[in-house]
Amino acid sequence: MSSVSSAMNAAIQFRNVSYRLSTGYELLRNLNLEVQRGETLVLLGRSGSGKTTTLKLINRLLVQSEGEIHVDGRSLAEWDVIRLRRMIGYVIQEIGLFPHFTVARNIAVVPQIEGWSADRIQNRVQELLQLVGLEPGLASRYPRELSGGQRQRVGVARALAADPSFLLMDEPFGALDPITRAELQREFLALQRRLGKTVVFVTHDLREALLLGTRIALMEAGQLLVTHTPDEFMYSTDPMVAAYVDAFKTEILPRLRDHDEPRPK
């Protein structure tokens, strides 16, 4: 795809974007990045690399110090911030469910704000519970009555409730146990194939990035280093990419192989 056609297809664009704290400390420096429609772009990097800052700039939880950000072809400066956020689903590691709301009411928050009818909301809640793999009977429960994996599924359902064009996901599976995390990763892949949303997904886990990402954007110290497909990433000669891949091969892959080998009886 040429740079011109790529830009025309971009759902989200960062143009020379920097973000500084009031102290002058720069968390993000001269970021140029495009997210194509329907793709899952993974922001990969260590803590403090600028991943979450980048995510929060998209829905204006933060406002850039320099540069321009375009969403759906319009500068963020032209968007009404409420309308912008209602077209963006946001999923975080801590989930952020309202503890005094039932599962159904948590999922229904945005549709209620949008003025949907009660019947339409009820149908949407049941549809989403099925979509994320939860039993219909859980609708009347409260978050404290759910497991961590169930709460995270409710968080995804809530983000999808009003059928947003975009999903922002900030290490959504990072706090879960390995088995539940693997289950939710597989379910996310199936969900994305079905829905085709434009997703920006933050993680520090290369295995997760390789599994879920259409492309991987590696960040370090507030700067974008490279943007590769998963296959390109594994064979890149960039020193920082190579360091990630080497760590993956020497630390993670052997554990996976050990896990797959049959146990002695």
C-alpha positions in Angstrom: 0.0 0.0 0.0 1.4 3.4 -1.0 1.8 6.1 1.6 -1.0 8.2 0.1 -3.5 5.3 0.0 -2.4 4.2 3.5 -3.1 7.7 4.8 -6.5 7.8 3.1 -7.4 4.5 4.8 -6.1 5.5 8.2 -8.7 5.5 11.0 -6.2 7.2 13.4 -3.2 9.4 12.6 -0.5 10.9 14.7 1.5 13.7 13.1 4.6 14.9 14.9 2.9 14.4 18.3 4.7 15.1 21.5 3.4 15.2 25.1 5.1 16.9 28.0 4.2 17.2 31.7 3.9 20.6 33.3 7.4 20.1 34.6 8.6 19.9 31.0 9.4 16.2 31.1 8.6 14.6 27.8 6.6 11.4 27.8 6.1 11.2 24.1 8.3 12.7 21.4 7.6 13.4 17.7 5.2 10.4 17.2 4.2 9.7 13.6 1.9 6.7 13.4 -1.2 5.5 11.4 -3.8 2.9 12.5 -5.6 1.4 9.5 -9.3 0.6 9.5 -10.1 -2.8 10.9 -6.6 -3.6 12.1 -5.3 -4.4 15.5 -2.3 -2.3 16.1 -0.3 -3.4 19.2 1.7 -0.8 21.1 4.6 -2.9 22.6 7.2 -1.6 25.0 8.5 -1.5 28.5 6.9 0.5 31.3 7.4 4.2 30.7 7.8 3.8 26.9 4.8 5.9 26.1 2.2 3.3 25.2 -0.6 4.3 27.6 0.1 8.0 27.0 -0.4 7.3 23.3 -3.7 5.5 24.0 -5.0 8.3 26.2 -4.3 10.9 23.6 -6.7 9.2 21.2 -9.8 9.7 23.3 -8.5 13.0 24.8 -8.0 11.8 28.3 -4.7 13.7 27.6 -4.1 16.5 25.1 -0.9 16.6 23.1 1.6 19.4 23.6 2.6 19.5 20.0 1.4 18.0 16.7 -1.9 16.8 15.4 -4.1 13.7 15.9 -6.8 12.8 13.5 -9.6 10.3 14.2 -11.9 9.2 11.4 -10.5 11.9 9.1 -11.0 14.8 11.5 -8.6 16.6 13.8 -9.3 15.9 17.5 -9.6 19.7 17.9 -12.8 19.5 15.7 -14.4 16.7 17.7 -16.9 17.2 20.5 -15.1 15.2 23.3 -18.3 13.5 24.4 -19.2 12.3 20.9 -15.6 11.2 20.4 -15.6 9.1 23.5 -18.9 7.5 22.8 -17.6 6.2 19.5 -14.5 4.7 21.2 -14.7 1.6 23.5 -12.1 1.7 26.3 -11.0 -1.5 28.1 -8.4 -1.3 30.9 -6.6 -3.8 33.1 -8.5 -2.7 36.2 -11.8 -3.1 34.3 -13.4 -0.1 36.1 -16.9 -1.6 36.5 -19.3 0.2 38.7 -19.5 -2.0 41.9 -23.0 -0.9 42.8 -24.4 -1.7 39.3 -25.4 -5.1 38.1 -23.7 -6.7 35.1 -26.6 -5.7 32.9 -26.6 -2.1 34.1 -22.8 -1.8 33.7 -23.1 -2.9 30.1 -26.0 -0.6 29.5 -24.4 2.6 30.6 -23.6 4.1 27.2 -26.8 2.9 25.5 -28.8 4.5 28.3 -26.9 7.8 27.8 -27.6 7.5 24.1 -31.3 7.3 24.8 -31.9 3.7 23.7 -35.3 2.1 24.5 -35.5 -0.3 27.4 -36.3 -3.2 25.1 -33.4 -2.4 22.8 -31.0 -2.2 25.7 -32.2 -5.5 27.2 -31.7 -7.2 23.8 -28.2 -5.7 23.4 -27.1 -6.8 26.9 -28.2 -10.4 26.2 -26.5 -10.3 22.8 -23.2 -9.0 24.2 -23.2 -11.5 27.1 -23.4 -14.3 24.5 -20.8 -12.6 22.3 -18.2 -12.5 25.2 -19.0 -16.0 26.4 -21.1 -15.3 29.6 -24.2 -17.0 30.8 -27.4 -14.9 30.5 -28.1 -15.4 34.2 -25.0 -13.4 35.1 -26.8 -10.2 34.0 -28.3 -9.7 37.5 -25.1 -10.3 39.4 -22.8 -7.6 40.8 -19.0 -7.3 39.9 -18.0 -8.6 43.3 -19.8 -11.9 42.6 -17.8 -12.6 39.4 -14.4 -14.0 38.8 -11.6 -11.9 37.3 -12.1 -13.4 33.9 -15.8 -12.8 34.0 -15.3 -9.2 35.1 -12.9 -8.6 32.2 -15.5 -10.1 29.8 -18.1 -7.7 31.2 -15.6 -4.8 30.6 -15.2 -5.9 27.0 -19.0 -6.1 26.6 -19.5 -2.7 28.0 -16.9 -1.3 25.6 -18.8 -2.8 22.7 -22.3 -1.9 23.9 -23.0 1.0 21.6 -21.2 -0.6 18.7 -18.2 1.8 18.7 -15.9 2.2 15.6 -12.8 1.9 17.7 -11.5 -0.1 20.7 -8.7 1.1 22.9 -7.3 -1.7 25.1 -4.7 -1.0 27.8 -3.2 -4.4 29.0 -6.7 -5.7 29.4 -5.6 -9.3 30.2 -2.5 -8.5 32.2 -3.9 -9.1 35.7 -5.4 -12.5 34.9 -4.0 -15.9 35.6 -2.3 -17.6 32.5 -5.1 -20.0 31.7 -7.8 -17.3 31.8 -5.6 -14.9 29.9 -5.0 -17.4 27.1 -8.8 -18.1 26.9 -9.6 -14.4 26.6 -6.9 -13.9 24.0 -8.4 -16.6 21.9 -11.9 -15.1 22.4 -10.6 -11.7 21.4 -9.2 -13.0 18.2 -12.5 -14.7 17.3 -14.4 -11.5 18.3 -12.2 -9.3 16.1 -12.5 -11.6 13.1 -16.3 -11.3 13.5 -16.6 -7.6 14.2 -13.6 -6.1 12.4 -13.1 -3.2 14.8 -10.2 -0.8 14.6 -8.2 -1.7 17.7 -5.2 -0.1 19.5 -3.9 -2.7 22.0 -1.3 -1.9 24.6 0.9 -4.7 26.1 4.5 -5.3 27.2 4.1 -9.0 26.4 5.7 -10.0 23.0 3.8 -13.3 22.9 0.5 -11.4 23.2 1.6 -8.9 20.6 2.6 -11.6 18.1 -0.7 -13.5 18.7 -3.1 -10.6 18.6 -1.6 -7.9 16.4 -2.0 -7.1 12.7 1.0 -4.9 13.2 3.3 -4.2 16.2 4.6 -0.7 17.0 7.6 -0.9 19.3 8.1 2.1 21.6 11.0 3.0 23.8 11.5 6.1 26.0 8.6 8.0 24.4 9.6 7.3 20.8 8.3 4.9 18.1 11.2 2.7 17.0 9.6 0.5 14.3 6.3 -0.7 13.1 6.2 -4.3 11.7 3.9 -7.1 11.0 4.4 -10.0 13.5 6.4 -12.0 10.9 8.6 -8.9 10.1 9.1 -8.3 13.8 10.5 -11.8 14.4 13.1 -11.4 11.7 13.9 -7.7 12.1 17.6 -6.6 12.4 16.7 -3.6 14.5 18.8 -3.9 17.8 15.9 -3.2 20.1 13.5 -5.6 18.3 16.2 -8.2 18.3 16.6 -7.9 22.0 12.8 -8.5 22.5 12.9 -11.5 20.2 16.0 -13.0 21.8 14.4 -12.7 25.2 11.3 -14.3 23.9 13.3 -17.2 22.4 15.5 -17.8 25.4 13.0 -17.3 28.2 9.4 -17.8 26.9 9.6 -20.4 24.2 11.5 -23.0 26.3 8.7 -22.7 29.0 6.0 -23.1 26.3 7.8 -26.2 25.0 8.2 -27.7 28.5 4.5 -27.0 29.1 3.5 -28.8 25.8 5.7 -31.9 26.5 3.9 -34.9 28.0 4.3 -35.2 31.8 6.0 -38.4 33.1 3.6 -40.8 34.6 
